[in-house]
């Protein structure tokens, strides 16, 4: 899939091997992330604004699902790499995970008031390597176990006192936070989202049938989550971190990806890539933009409340979209931090799949 020729004046041509729909999905997740972090939404806000705030809670699941898709593509997509090459692929992904963990730990030190996800994605990547080459049905089974066990393990870590005991040491506190305690995210939850993306990649994300399957299964997963909420009296809100909420969240994320895959194949006369070119450009360098966002929140947060500011939200959105568009058009087809992580992972230029975090 490539960007239609009609859009070539608006954004740089997508490099060979990239899937523009996935870049646009990442860009949309970035916009949702900005909204979730900075929009001044209160109980008395208009219903439409509160609905947007609820939708923005799908941002983290969408990011992690897309990370799972990327890992799946890097390891061969619908046809996993041969057994002889798997050790090298796993080593590259492990180094990549280590780089993400390191970046995440640095970002936590900035006290930006943002719950950093980068290190959690790194930890999730390491866990995903354990099941990376399992058949799809086994991946579905592991994903089902993860979404059910996730809230149970979280509650156990708190009720058993494990989190409190671990808090005495910063190293053990961080490890327990990654694995069970959160508070905003923890590994089994992210593993479910990443496995969903890996399953999508193993189903051949480039096939038209896969896009249709996503558009059908996404609402089905959301309805399953709503049914679970009724049966268990849990919240179905996508930010609740319950089994029901996580099913709703992944259903929404799957629907978004499926719709974008479908609409890009239709190409819509080139209008969608033309209008959303800066968003797609941002989706090519999400790690860089995420990191920039954290620095902006940390810096300007010393001057005013950046978590409830329309001017700040509008400002970081414009800076990010214009900056990403200009970088992709005039500098390189990969963001600066993306280049660093790619270098750190040891991936050679000839083997890059160009569908990255």
N, C-alpha and C positions, 0 to 999 in steps of 0.2 A: 504494500500500500504506500502511496506517495501523496504528497500534497498536490492538489490540482494545479495546473499551469496558471489558472486565473488568479491563484493566490500568490504567485511568485513575487509580485511586486510588494506584497505586504510582509512576508516573512521569508527567511532563508529556506532553501529547499532542504527537506529532511534528509539527513545522511542515509545512505543505503543501509538497510537492516533495521532501521528504527520503525516503530509503529506509531504514527502521529496521534492516533486516538488515545493511546496510553499516555503520551506526553500531555495531551489536552486534559485527560483525567487528573494527572498530577497537578497541572496548573489550576484546575477547578478546586482541587483539595487545598492548594495554597491559599486561594481566595477564601475558602471556608475557614481555614486556620486563622487568617487575619481577622475575620469576622468574629470567630469564637473567642479570640484573645483580646480584642480591642473594642468591640461594639458595646455601647452603653444600653443594654437591654435590661429592663426591670419588669416587675410584676404588672405595673400599670401600662407597659408598652402596648402598642397596637398588636392585634392578633397576628397579622402578617409578619411583623418583626419577630415576634416570639416563635413563629413557625420557622423563620430563617435561622434563628438561634438553635432550635432543635435540630434542624437539618445540618447545621455546622458541626454537630456532635459526631457526624459520620466521617469527619475529616481524618481522624486517627485510624479508624478501621480501613478507610479507603487508601491511605498512605501505606499501611502495612500490607494490605492485600496486593497493592501494586508492587511492593517490595517482593512479595512471594512470586508474582508473575515474572519479575525481572530475574530472580534467582532461577526460576524454571527455565526461562529462555537462555540464561547463561549456561545452564547445564544440559542444553540440547532441545528444549521445547518439547514438542510432541514425540520426538525420537531422542530419548536421553543418550548422552555420550556413551561410547563403548566402555566396557569394563576396564580396558587398558588405560583409558584417559581419565577415569573417575577420580583417582587419587590426586591428580594435578588440579582438576576442577574443584575438588573439596578443599585443597590447600589454598587455592586462590580465594575462594569464598570465605574461608576462615580468616585469612589475612584482611580481607575486606571488612569482615565483622569486627576484627580487632581495631581497625581504623575508625569505624563508626563508634565503637565503645569509647575510644580515646577522645574523639570529638565531643561526644555526649558528656563525658565527665568534665571536660573543659567548660562546656556551656553551662553546666550546673553551677559552676563557681561564680558566674556573673550575677546571680541573684536577680534574674529578670522577671520573676513572678510567673514564668511559663513552666508548665510541667514538660520537661524535655523528653522527647521520644527517641532521639537518635541512638542513645546507648541501649535502650530497650529493644530497638530494632536489631542492633548488633547482637545482643544476647539471643534474640529470637532466631536470627540467622544461624548461630551456632547450634541451637536445638534442631533447627530444620535440617541441618546437614545429617543428622542421625537417621532421617527417614527420606532423604532426598530422592533416592532411586527406588523407592517402593512402588508397586503397581498402584494405579489410581484408586482402586477399591479399598486398598489398605490405607491410602492417604485419607479417603473419606472417613474410614473408621477412626483413624487417629484424630481427625478434626472433630468428629462427633464426641469423642471422649474428652478432648480439650475444652470444648464449649460447655460441656456439662460439669467437668471437674474444676474449671477456672474459679467460679465464685466460691465453691466449697473449699478449695485450697487457700483462697484469700481469707475466708472467715476462720479457717483452722489456724492460720498463722497468727491471727490476732487473738483468738480465744485461748489458744494454747500457751500464750505468752512468748512464743518464739520471736515475734517481732520486737517485743519489749526487751527480751534478753539480748538479742542481736544489736540493739541500739547502743549498747555499752561500747562497742567497737565500730569505728566508721567503716571498716572493710566488711565485716560481717553484716552490718546494717545495710550496706549497699547491695550485697549479694542477696540477702533475704528480700529486700525491696524489689530487686530484679525478678526473683523467682516467684514470690508469693504475695508480699505485703503491699506493694504499690507505694503510695496510696492511689495514684491515678491510673497506673497501668501495671501489669505484671505479665510474666512470660507465657503462662498457659493461655491467657486471653489473646495476646498477640500471636501465639502459635496458631490458634484457630483462624485468625485473619490471614496469616501468611500461608497456611496450608490451603485455604480457599483460593488464593492467588496461584499457588503451585499447581493445584488441580486444574485451574483454568489454562495455565501454560501447557500442561501435559495434554490438554484437550485440543490443542492447536488453536491458539488465539487468533490466527490469521484466517481461519475458515469462516465463511458466512454462517454456517450452521452453529458455530460456537457463539456468535453474537446473538443469534435468535434464542439459543439455549439460555444465555445470560438474562435476556429480557423476560423470559418466562420463569426461570428459576428464582430470579431476584425477588419479585413480588411473592413467590411461593415461600421463600425463606422468611420474608417479613411477616407473612400471615402465620407461618408456623411459630414465629416468635410471639406474635400477639396471642395465639392460642395457648402457648406455654405460660404467658403472663396471666391469663384467665385461670388456668389450672393451678398455678403455684402461688397466685396472689403477688407475684413479683412485678416490678415496673418493666414495661416494654419500651421505655424511653431509651434511645440509642446511646445515651451517655450514662445509663444506670449501672453498667458493668455486670448486670445479671445475665443468666443464660438467655432469657427472653430478649433483653435489650441487645445483647451481642448478635443474636439471630436477626433481629430487625436491622441492626447496623450493617451486617454483612449482606443482607438482602438489598438494602438501599445501595451499597457500594457496588454490588454485582449488577444491579439494574443500570447504574450510571455507566459502568464500563461497557456493558452490552449495548446500550443505546449509542454510545460514542463509536464503538466498533462498527455498528450497523450504519450509522449516518455517514461515517467516513467512507465506507464502501460505496454508499449512494452518491457521495461527494457533494450533493446539494448544489450543483453548479459552481462549486468553488466558494460559495458565499460564507460557509461556516469557517473554513481556514482563514479566509480573508478578514472576517470580523474578529476572530479570536486568535489571530496570529501571536500577539504578545502573551496571551495566556498559555498557548502551546510552547512558546519560547521559554516561559518561566518553568514549564513542566519538564524542560530538558535540563534544568539546573536547580532542582528542588533543594538539594542539600546546601548549596550556596545561599539560596534565598532564605531557607529556614535559619541558617546561621546568622545571616545579616539581620533577620527579624529579631533574633534573640539579643544581638548587640544593640539594636535600636531600642528595644524595650528596656534593656538594662541602662542605657545612657539617658534616654529621655524620661525614664521612670524616676530619675532623681529630681526632675523638674516639675512634673505633674503626673496625675493619675492616667497612665497610658492605657489602662484596662477599661476605661469608660470615656472614650474620646473619639467622636466622629472625625475631627480634623486629623488626628493621628492615624486613624484607620485609613482615611482617604489618602493621606500622605504616603504611608508605607506601601499602599497598593499601587499608587502611581509610580513611585520610585522603583519598586520591584519589577513591575511590568515593563516600564520603559527601559530600565537597565538591562533586563533579560533580553528584550528585543534587540537593543543596540549591541549587546555582547554577542548574541548569536549571528547578527547580521554583519558585524564589522570585525569581530575578534576571533571567535572560535566556535565550533559546533558543540562544545562541551564546557560546562561551567568550571571555574577555577578549583573549587573544592572537589568536584567530580573528577577532575584530572588528577588531583593529589591522591584521592582514594583509589583510583584506577592504577596509578603508579605503585602505590603501597601494596596493592593486592598482587602485583607482579603479572598482571594480564598483558600479554603482548598485543601489539596493534593488530596483528593478523587474526587474532582469535576473539576480539571484542564483539559482543553481540549488539552493543549500542542500545540496549533497553535497560536503562539503569534506574537506580533510586532517585 
